[in-house]
Amino acid sequence: MGVSSHVTVACSIFTPAPLTVSLSPSCSSSLSPLGLSLSDYGLAYLPLRTSIGLWTAFMCLVLVATDASSLVCYITRFTEEAFAALICIIFIYEALEKLVHLRDTFPINMHNDLDNLTFYRCQCSAPSNITSEITQRLNESGFTPDSVNWSELNKPMCSWFQGVFVGPACGLEGPYIPDVLFWSAILFFTTFFLSSFLKQFKTKRYFPTKVRSTISDFAVFLTIMIMVLVDYLVGIPSPKLNVPDRFEPTSKHRGWLMSPLGTNPTWTLLAAAIPALLCTILIFMDQQITAVIINRKEHKLKKGCGYHLDLLVVAVMLGVCSVMGLPWFVAATVLSITHVNSLKLESECSAPGEQPKFLGIREQRVTGLMIFVLMGLSVFMTSVLKFIPMPVLYGVFLYMGVSSLKGIQFFDRIKLFGMPAKHQPDLIYLRYVPLWKVHIFTIVQLTCLVLLWVIKASTAAVIFPMMVLALVFVRKLLDFCFTKRELSWLDDLMPESKKKKEDDKKKKAKEEAQRMLEADQDMDLRYEDGNLLSIPVKALKVSADPSVVNISDEMAKTAVWKAVAMNSDSAKVHKPCTSEEKAASIQINIEDEQGDKLVHNETSL
């Protein structure tokens, strides 16, 4: 953790996209079985991983040199939403999976008889066959197979001596412990709902605006603090975060630097280029898709994107991490989206009942730098971190995955399947694309997502990077099924709200032009005495109160005034009149139907 933070600090300083958070990618686990299966053939895993990492870094440098990052223009909303949805689902699934796996460590009895609870007990007994290994362990602890009293051994000693748990209150791995599992579930779901509630606290009506904004910004941190305090007060021994006590490599059989060859044959240096190619594809797609999501127009970023420099920094860090045996670091999609959401800048002043307006993102390097600095300092806070229950961290992972799903158009389109037409929201693409075609587009995207998940979870996970790359080609095939106009609404990167505003503005302008045309057709215009223009008052939208009538604005909106302006010599450049003769002018008299004069004005041509 401490050494890894130094690498990520360098990323946050030199990368041109400080809003992206670099961590070990969630999808990189799909390539782990490859290295482990090769280690079954007598190959050392860590040296082989170092060779693959160095080849991957070299290939990323080649992509930078050949301007391969320009291919991000083919990464559209279809591809980035499918990949982002997969990462979010991985976060949600793994959080729930870890909670369910706590049942193996803390089993519960599903066949309780409440009348016989007083007879429930679990004790240790001798194994049926005492092997030489068991005898050696007994001798190391000062016992012999004949002198040890198995029934008085506690659970850790019984498990160490490979004893057998017997009794109605025993499971396969030891005594039933129902309180821990249920309390872990309470901590898990309470963390999720409390984080969601505190994050939305800025829209509540309680406390001043500054207090609500502070609570919303530190929602996850406050939730962890509250849940740690509650767990401490209740006293149930929930599983805690396991942190090392000393600053040293994870294994005593390795040093700080790794050799790319080690005990492996020489041919493995060249053979490592094959899995490195798959790693390169995965890292390239993960890095660039995350960067495209962060650089969306709807985020209103002021700084430009730097896809080439981003990939260059990632390539250098890959080489460093591979040599030191550290996890590979690349842009983390869910954490980057969460980071951007936490930096949103909204208007402070708004009318009662009006929602704050989104102004942009606070673009800076301080938050990204401090994240990894604090991660590095965590090695000196192990005495505090060991009080954090693991179910609380699982709940935070669940919250991060669910919160990152907001704003993904793909999930909005999935909800349309079970929604009647009259209850559907006013989505911009529903105005121009038939609903059945929207469903087909969604089904294709959902099919790609399911295939990605199945491949990642199966033994064919090695080809997962190729399937991520295949999303771009699947999107290209949709050009034969949809028109360009339909795809521009379904797959355009322009934000939904902006497209809707522009569409409403065009409709309003069209209606205004139609109204002006009808008003011009109803006008009865005539000149009197050479310079008197009579206009019916009903042709102008004016108030009966002259104090609220703006003659200049109202007259400028009429086609008559435009005609007068075009027929006049105002388009020519005139010198100021120096004679005392009165300049040519027209008089404007506005009268109502009874002939009462409302406005009398004179203006110069």
Secondary structure, DSSP 8 states (H G I E B T S, - for coil): -HHHHHHHHHHHHH-S-TTS-EE--GGGGGGHHHHHHHHTTT--HHHHHHHHHHHHHHHHHHHHHTTGGGGGGG--HHHHHHHHHHHHHHHHHHHHHHHHHHHHHS---SS--GGGGGG---EEE--SS--HHHHHHHHHTT--TTT--GGG--HHHHHHTT-EEESTTB-SSSB--HHHHHHHHHHHHHHHHHHHHHHTGGGSSSS-HHHHHHHHHTHHHHHHHHHHHHHHHH-----B----SS-S-S-TT--SS--SSTTS-TTHHHHTHHHHHHHHHHHHHHHHHHHHHHT-GGG---S---HHHHHHHHHHHHHHHHHHT----EE-HHHHHHHHHHTEEE-S---TT----EEEE---SHHHHHHHHHHHHGGG-HHHHTTSBHHHHHHHHHHHHHHTTTT-HHHHHHHGGGS-GGG----HHHHHS-HHHHHHHHHHHHHHHHHHHHHHHSTTGGGHHHHHHHHHHHHHHGGGTS-HHHHHHHS--S-HHHHHHHHHHHHHHHHHHHHHHHHHHH---EEETTTEEE--GGGS---SSGGG--HHHHHHTSHHHHHHHHHSGGGS------SSS---EEEEEEE-TT--EEEEEEEE-
